């Protein structure tokens, strides 16, 4: 859609909104008037027909109310022509039903009532002429039915009075139609003018932001030059940006009054060379920049620079400089100037804080982090020298981080602090929760040490912001800002110092917490290693006598050197052997878990036949399974490749899982062992039983060392709770995963997965099934 079509559509919508707002009362007006007709006028027709007429008017009014609500609630595009047609159709329908009042209530014997009916329609036509004239379709829809009804009623009556009235009304309606047309054209012209004015205002706003506005106005000098010059001057002097005009030699010839908004005075600038208002370094940078831009023939140059105010603080400006030296009217440069000091301060504050947070996150030493804090303070306060001091609980200076002070300054600070940490100055650093501001140290009385220090290092203004921890505890240090001239912080500088002090406090808390955590971890690691070493040593000390006890009790039980005598001695010897074997198994588990935790369980990897490991493990536990009548099944996928793993560890894993399965499976239960290659190529081994199962909330607990489902389980089934943790650790040492799946009362499945990288595709194990 073109711009012209869109504009015409918007004008059409605006013309439509007028009558629609005027007819908001239709849903109430027509039912009310028709109801009054029903009560006060005589009719030759049945009451039911009149009720149907009244109900039709009410329903049409209600439907129109919903249509109007949808129209005004629509936020997107509306086709004005289509909306006008839809609205007109509804007006035709409503007014078409409304004019039925003339035949319904026409009384041949009551000329007064008939005259009233005709006059009501005439009044309706007159009123709607002024409310619906903005759209021709709407005008005929709201006035046409009543005009037709009134005219036909007059001529139908046949009396001279009515015929004269009908003829007069026809002429009047023609006149009203002409008036409606004039009113419609005036409304269209007014809307077009309003939109044209809107375009003009928008164009003027865009022109104000363009850097060459002055040049275009200068080139437009013509017969109306005087009037346009006044308009231009009014625009310039009330613009948001300050405007400065110079000649070709950079001498300022014009300054707009709005330059006061950036802290400058027009009278102080006229006749001065523009670069002399800037610091020498900035003036030199801008000259180089302009020399480069002139080589590239850039007409407009955007630059940022700073200047010093009367109080010594820096002000940052952004300027759009237009080269109009070739223009005969300007003959120099036009500068659009705005103050961006607040924005630059925010950018510097954000950059400084981000650098500190990044350094903290990267783990940089605390002194380097505090140096970044001091650097940020100096960048936010040009002309200042900043230092960050940190002290310990004994008020000893631990860090003196600075970006600009010479190396000997630290020695001077340390000496000054040592001499004054117990005095007023030290108390201020430790206990003050707000800033300590000394606008001019040389004006301080009663502190000769401070005066001597200030004279020695050329310090006049001094600010000290106490650094607080996150808990609000002070006494951890401060941020000191030194100036060579008397200086007092403004609101922004005070807020910046406070936020920077909070940031420094966070960094200090973070480093101290990390140090405490590191020490705690080292202590815990030493304790864990000592525990593991103790368990390993004690396990070895216990295994030696236990082997002797088991061996001698076996000899006694079998009577290798003669009969013991009493049969009870044989039973006692067997009990000693079984108890010793159980205790040795417990000690072996403790030794294994200690080795694993201490990192002393090396894997001796080799290519092994995993099928052979599974068969060997089943044969080891088969006698015990046979005693309980349990059935052990083995299924292995065909062409299972060799596995690169520690043979001893894999056997221990399978023995632990099979022992657990046999222990917790009742007599005549089933145990199933399987090995398959998963879709992703990993090796998956599972051991399933039909035992007592494990509660879902205990599945993670039983994988912790010495943990069992409950004490009754330990008393009934025995064991130390180390089998599954050892199994899980050995699987993870091979880069695999171990998990348990269980349903209480139905059984448990232990599933371990070893990565595909441990399979050796070069060799193939024979398919097996048992």
N, C-alpha and C positions, 0 to 999 in steps of 0.2 A: 504494500500500500504506500502510495506517495505521500509526501508531507502535506500537499494540498488536499488530497482525499481525506487524510486523517483530520485535518483542521475542519473541513466541511462536516465531517461526521461528528466532531466534538461540538460544533455550533448547533447542529441538528439536535443533539442530545440536550444541550443547554436549553434550547427553545422548547423541547418536549418536557423538561423538568418543571417549567413554569406552570402549565395547565395541570400537570399531575399533582403538584403541590396544592394547587387551588382546589382540586377535586378530591382531597383526602377525606372529605366528609360524605362522599357519595354513599358508602355502606350504611350510614345512619340517616342521611337526608331523604333519600327516596322512600325507604320504608316508613319514615315518620310522616312525610307529606301524604303518601298514598294511604297510610292508616287514617290520617285526619280526613281525607276525602271519604273514606269508607264510613266514618262516623257522622260526618256533618252534611254530606250531599246525598240526594235521592238518586236511586238507580232503578231502571226497569229490569235489571238482570238479577239472577239468583245470587245469594250471598256466597255460595260455594265458588262461583266463577270469579267474583271479586276477590275472594281469599286466594284463589290460584294466581290471580294477577298480582296481588300483594306479595305472595310467596316467591313468585318468579323475580320480582324486583329485588327482594331481599337476597335471594341466592346469587343473582347476578352481581349485586353490590358486594357480597362476601367474596365471590371469585375475583372481582376487581381489586379488593383489598389485598388478597394474597398475591395477585400479579404485581401490584404496586410495591408490596414489601420485597418481592424478589428483585424488582428493578432497582430499587434504591440500595439493596444489600449487595448487588453484584459489584465486585472490585475490578474485574478484568475488562476486556474489550466488549462493547455493546454496539451492534449495528443500529445506527439511529433510524434509518429508513424502515428496517424490519420492526424495531420497537414501536415506531410511530404507527405502522399499520396494525400491529397487534393491539395497541391502545385504542386506535380509532374503531376497530371492530367491536371492542367491548363497549365503547361509548354509543355506537350505533345500536347495539343490542339493548343496552340499558335504556336509552332514550326512545328506542322503538317500542319497548314494552311500556315505558312511562306515558307516551302519548296515547296509549290505549285508554287512558283515563277520560279522553274526550268522548268517544262513543259509549264507554261504560256508564258515564254519568250524564249524558245528554238527555235533556228533558224537553220535549216539544212544547210543553205547556208552561215551562219556567224559563222565560227569556233571561231573567237575572242570573240563574245558575249557569245557563249556557254562556252568557257574557263573562261570568267569572272564570269558566273553564278556558275560554279564548284568551282572556287577559293573563291568566297564569302562564299559558304557553308563550304569550308575547313577552311577558317579564322574563321568562326563562331564556328566550332568544336574546333579549337585550343584555342580560347578565353574562351569558356565555360568550357573547361577542367580545367582551373585554377580557374575559379569563382564558378563552381558548383561541384567541386570534393569532398567537405566535406560530401556530402550524396550520396550514390551510386544511389539511386532512382532518385535524382535530376540530377545527372551527365548524366544518360542515357536519361532522359526526355529532357534536354536542348541540348545534343549533338547528340543523336541517330537519330532524323529525318534528320538533316543536313548531318550526315555521310552516311546514307542510300541514300539520294538524290544525294550527290556528287558521290558516288560509282556507282549508277545506271546510272547517267548521263554520266560518263566516258565510261562505257561499252556499253551504248546505242549509243554513238557517233561512235564507231567501228573503229576509226583510231588508228594507233599504238601509237601516242602521248597520246591520251586519255586513251587507255588501260594501257599503262605504268603508266600514272598518277593515274588511278584508283587502280592498283595493289599496287603502292607505298603508296597511301592513306590508303588502308586496313591495310598494315603493320604499317603505322604511327598511325592509330587509335588504333590498338592493343597496341602499345607502350604508347600512350597517356592514354589509359585505365589503364595500369599498373602504370603510373606516378600518375594518379588520385587516385588509390588505396593507393599508398605510402603516398601521401599527406593527404588522409582521415585518415589513421591510425596515422600519425603524429599529426594531429589535435585532434583526439580522445585522444591520449596519453597526449598531452599538456593540454587538458581540465581536464582529470583525475588528472594530476599532480597539476593543479591549484586548483582543489577542495580539493585534499588531503592536499595541503599547507594551504588552507582556514580552513580545519578542524584542522590542526596542530596549526594555529594561535589562533583559538577559544579555543582549549584545553589549550594552554599556558595561555590565558587570564583567563580561569576558574581556572587554577592551581595557578595563582598569588593571586586570592582572597581566596583560601583555606588556612586555618590556618596551615596546616601540609605540606606546600610546601617545607620547608627546610628539614623536615625529609625524605620525599620521595627522594629528590635529594641526601641527605647524604647516603641513602641505595643503591643508584644506582651506587656506586663507582665500577668501573671495569677498563678494559684496557684503556678506554677513559676518565679516571677520570680527568686528567689534563684539557682536553678540556671542559668537562662538568662543572668543577669547575669554569673556567673562564666565561662560559656562565651564571652560577648561580650568580656569583659575579656581573656581569654586570646587571643582572635582579634585584638583591637586591638593589644595589646602585642607581638605577634609578627608583625604585618603588615609587608609590604615598605615601604609608604608610612608616613610619619610622620603622626599624627593629632593635630590641635589643636582644642580646643573653647573657644569664647569665649562671654561673655554678650552681651546686646543692645548694650552699650556698648563692645564689642571688647576687653574685659579677658579675658585668658587664664585659664581655669579648670581646664583639663586638658591635659596634654601626654603623649603615649605615649612609652615608653622608646625606641621605634625612631627618635625624632627625633635620636638621637645619630648615626644613619647619614648624616644630612645635615649633620653638623658643628655641631649645636646641643646645648645642655645643658638638660634639663627644669627643673632647679632655678633656672636663670637667667631662665626665661620666665614661670613662674606668677606671676600678679598684675600683669603688665605689660600695657599697652595695645598691641595687635598692631602698629598702624602705626608706633609709635615704634621698632620694631626695624629699620625700613627707612630708607634715605636719604630726605631730605625730598622730592626730586623724585619718587621712586617712590611714596611714601606719598600724595602729592597726586594722582598719576595713578590710583592704585587707588581713591581716594575718588570721583573723577569717574566712573570706570567703574562703581562700585557704585551711584552715584546714577542713572546711566542704566539699569542693569539693574533697579533697583527700580521705575522708572517702567513698565518692560515686564513687571514681575512675573516675572522669571526666577528660578526656585527654585535653580538651580545655575549657577554662574559659573566658567569655567575661565580662569585668568590665568597669565602668566609675569612674573616680576619678579626683581630682583637685590638682594642685600644684601652688605655688606662684612664679610669675616672678620676675625679678630684680626690677621692679617698684612697687612691692607689690600687683599688681592685680592678681586675680585668673585666671588660665588657666584650662579649662576642657579637659580631654583626654578620648578617648575610646580605649581600648586595648583588643586584642585577645591573650591570654596567653596559649601556648601549653607546656604541661609537657613532656619534652624529656630527663628526667634524666636517663631513662633506655637505651637511645640511646648511644652507645659507642663513637660516634663522637661528639655529642652535649654535653651530660652529664649535662643538666640543662634545662633552660626554653628559649623559643623563643617568643618574644613579638612583635606583630604587633601593632603599635601605630599611632593614628591620632588625630589631634586637632579638638575638637567639641565645642570650646568656643562660636562661633557664634550661633550654633544651641541651646546650653543651654541658652544663653542669650535670644534668640527669644522665647524659651519655657517658661522661667521665665517671660518675658515681657507679653506674651500672658496670662499666668496663673494669673499674678498679675492684669492685666487689666480686665480679665474675672471676677475675684473675686470682683473687685470694681463695675463693671456693674451689677453683680448679687445682690450685696448688695443694690445698688441704686434701682433696680427693686423690691427688697423685701421690700423696705421702711425702711431700717435700719436708725437709727439716723445719722445725718451728721457727728458727731464726730467719730462714729465707722467707717463710710465710709472713712474718712480722715486717720484714724488709719491704715486701709487696704492699703491706698495709700502709707503711710510711710513705712509699712512693705514691700511692693513691691519694693520700692526704695532701702531698705537695702538688700533685697535678690539679686537685680541686681547689687549692689555695695558692695560685701563682705568687711567687715572691717569698713563700714560707719555706722554712726548713723543719722537717718533721722527724721525730724519733719515737720508737715504741719501746717502753721499758716493761720488763717482767721481773717480778720479785717472788721469792719463796716465802714460806711461812715465817722464817726468821728475819724477814725483810732484807735478805741479801739479794743484790742485783744479779739476775741470772742471764738476762738478754738485754742488749741495747742495740736494737736494729734501726738503721738509718740508711737513707739513700744518698743524701747530699753532704752530710757532715764529714769533715776530714777525719783520718784515722785517730789523730790525737784527741779528738773530741770525746771518744769513748773513755779514754783514760781520765779526762777531766770530769766527765759525768760520774764515773765510778768513784772518783775521789770526793766529788761533791755529795754524792749519795751516802757514802760511808760517813762523811762528817755530819750529815743532816738527817739521816733516816730516823733518828730518835727524836728529832725536833719537830717544829711546827710544819715544816715542809713535808717530812716523812709522814706525819700524822694525816696531812691533807691527802696524800696519795693513797694511804691505806684505808682511811675511814670515809673519805668524801664519796658521796653517791651522785653528785652532780659535777659540773665542770668547775675547775678552778681557773678563773680568768683574771689576769693582771694586765690591764691595757697598757700600762707603762711601768716597767720594773723600777726605773730610776725615780719614780714618784713614791715608791714603797718605803715606809719608815719602820725601823725596828728590826730589820733583818739584814745586817751588814754582809753576811756570807752570800746571800742572794744578789745583793748589789755588786759585790766584787765579781761574782761569776758573770753577771750580765755585762759589766764593763769589759771584762777580759775577752768575751766572745761576741761583743757587738749586738747583744740582744736587748730589745726594748719591749715589744709586745710578747706576751707569753700566755698560751692556753694549755690547760691540762685536762684531758677527759679521762676519768677513771674507767678502767676496763672491769666489767662485771661478768661473773659466770652466769650460766643459764639459771642457776638457783638464786641469782641476785646477790651472791656473795662478792664483796669487794676485796681489795687488798692483793690483787694478783698483778697489778701493773697499771699503766696509763699510756695515753697517746699525748705526747708533748709537741706543741707547734710553736716555733720561734719566729719572730719577725724583727727586722732591723729598724722598724719604725713603730710608734705606738699604734695599736690595733685592737679593736673590739669586735667579736663575731656578730654577724647579723643572724636573722632567724634561720636562713637556709644553711649557713655554715654550722650553726649550733646543731641543727637536725642531722646534718651530714656527719659531724663528729660523733654524735650519739649512736647513729646506725653503724658507723665504722667500728666504734668501741664494742658494740654488741657482736659484730662479726668477728672481731679479734677475740672476744670472750668465747665464742663458739669454737674458733680454731684452737684456743688454748685448752678448752674442755675436751675437745676431740683428741688432741695429742696426749693429754694426760690420761684420758680414758684408754687410749690405745696402749700407752705405756703400762698402765695397770693391768690391762687385759693380757699384754705380752708376758708380763711377769707372772700373772696368774697361770697362763698356759704353760710357761716354762716350769713353774712349780708343780702343776698338775702332771706335766710330762715326766718330770723327775720322779714324782711319787708313783706314777704308773709304771715307769721302768723299774723302780725299786721293788714295787709289788711283784711285777712279772719275774724279775730276777730272783726275788725271794722264793716265789712259788716254784720256779724252775729248780733252784738249788734244793729246796725242801723235797721236791718230787724225786730228785736223784737220790737224796739221802734216804728217802723212805723205800725206794724201789730195791735197793741192795739188800736190806734185811728181809723184805717181803719175798724176794725171789728165793732166799734161803728157806723161809717159813713154808712157802708153797712147795718147794722141792722136797724138804724133809717130811712134810705132812703127806705128800704123795707116796713117798717110800713107806711110811708107816701105814697108810691106808691099804697099800697093796701087799704089805708084809714081806718086802724083799729080803729082809735080814732076820726073818723069823716071825712067829705068831706073837701078836701083842698080848693075847690073853683074853680079856673080857671083850665081848662084841661091842660094848659101848665105846671102847677105845677106838675101834675102827670107825664108828660113826663120828666120834669127836675129831679124828684125824681128817675125815672127809669134810666136816664143817670147817675145820681150820683151813683146809685147802680151798674150799669154795669161797670162804670169807676173804682169804688172802688174794684170790684171783679177782674177786669183785673190787677189793681195795686197790689192787694194782691197775685195774681198768679205770677206776676213778682217777688215780694219780696220772695215768697216761693221758686222760682227757684234760686234766689240769695243766699238764706239761705242754700239751698241744696248744691249748688256748693261750697259755702264757707265751709260747714261742710266736704264735701269730700276732698277739698284741705287741710284743717286743720287736717284731719285724725280723725274727730269727728262724723263720720257717721257709727256707729256700726251696723253690720248685726245681726238681730235676726232670726237665721235660725230655720226652722221647716219643717216638711213634708207637702207639699201643693199639691193640685190637680191643675196642670197647665191648664187642660181643663177648670176648673171652673174659673180660673183667666182670661183666654181669653174670656169666655162668659160674665163675669162681666164687663170687660173692654169694650166689644162691646156694651153692653146694656147702659153703661154710655154715649157713644158718639152717640148712635143710634138716639136720638131726633135731634141732629144737622145734622146728615147725612140725616135724613128724610126731613128736611127743604130744603136741596139742591137736593133731589131726588136721592141720592147716594145709591148704593147697596153694602152691606157688607156681604162677604161670609166667612165662617169658616170651615176649614177641619182639623181634628185631626186624627193621626194614631191610629189604634185600639190597645188596651191593652197598652196604654201609662202609664208607672209607675209613682208613685208620685215623686216629685222633692224636694230635700232638699235645701231650699232657704229662703230669707227674703220676706214674703208675701207683705209687704208694698212696698218694692223696686220693686218686679216683677210687681205689679199693676201700679206703677209709670212709669216703662219702657213701658208697653203696652199702657197706656194712652198717653204718649208722642208720641209714634210712630203712634197711631191711630189719635191723634189730628193733627199731621203734615200731615198725609195722607188725612184726610178730608179737611184740610185747603188748600192744594195745588192741590186738585182734583176738576175739574170743575163740574158743575151741571150735574146730571144723570151719573156720572162716577162710576167706580167700585173699591172696596177695597177688597183685599183677605188676610185672615189671615190663616196661616198654621203651623202645628207642626208635625215633623216627627223624627224618630230615624235614624241617619245617619249610613253608613256602619261600621264606626269605633266605633259605640255605643254612640256617642254624641247626645245630644238633639239639634235640629235645629228649630228655630222659625223664621218665615218670615212674613213681612207685605208689600204687594205689592199694588200699586195704579196706576191709569191711569192719573196721574197729569201732571204738566208742566215739570217735570224732572229737573236734575241738570247737568250742564256742567261737562265733565270729569275732567277738570283741577281744579274744585271747590270741588270735593268729599272730599278731605282731609281738605280743609279750613272750611267747614261747621261743622266739628267735633271739632273745636276750640271754646272756650267760647266767646260769643257775636259776633260770625262771622256768616254772611249770604252771599248769593250769590252776591247780590249787594244792594245798598241803595234803589233802586226802589222796590225790593222784600219786604223790611222791611216796606216801606210806604204803599204798596198795601195790603199785607197780615198780617202785624203786627207781633208781637213777639219780643223776646229779643235775640234769638240765643243761648239759654241755654238748650233747650230740648234735642237735640242730644248729646252735650257734657255730660250732666248728665246721659243720657241713656248709653253712652259708658262707663263712669266711673263705673256705677252700675253693668254693665255686667262684666267688668274686675275685680271688687271686688269679683264677684262670680267665678273668674277663667276662664271666658269665653272670647270670641272674638266678635267684632261687626264690620260690614262693610256695605257699601252702594254700590248698583249697580243701575245705572240709564242711561236712554237714553233720551236726551233732546227732549221734546215735546211728549214723549210716556209714561213716568212714571218712578217710582222709586221703588226699593225693598230694604227694610232694613232687614238685616239677622243677627241674633244673635245665637251663638253656645255656649252651656253650656256643660262642660265635663261630660263624662259618670259616673264619680265618684260621681256626685251629684244625680244620679238616684237611687231610692230605689227599687230594684227588689222584695223585700218581699211583697210589696203591689202593687196592680194593679188598675189603675183608669178605670172607665167604658168608653168604646168607645163612642165617641160622634161625631156628624156631624151636622152642621147647614149651 
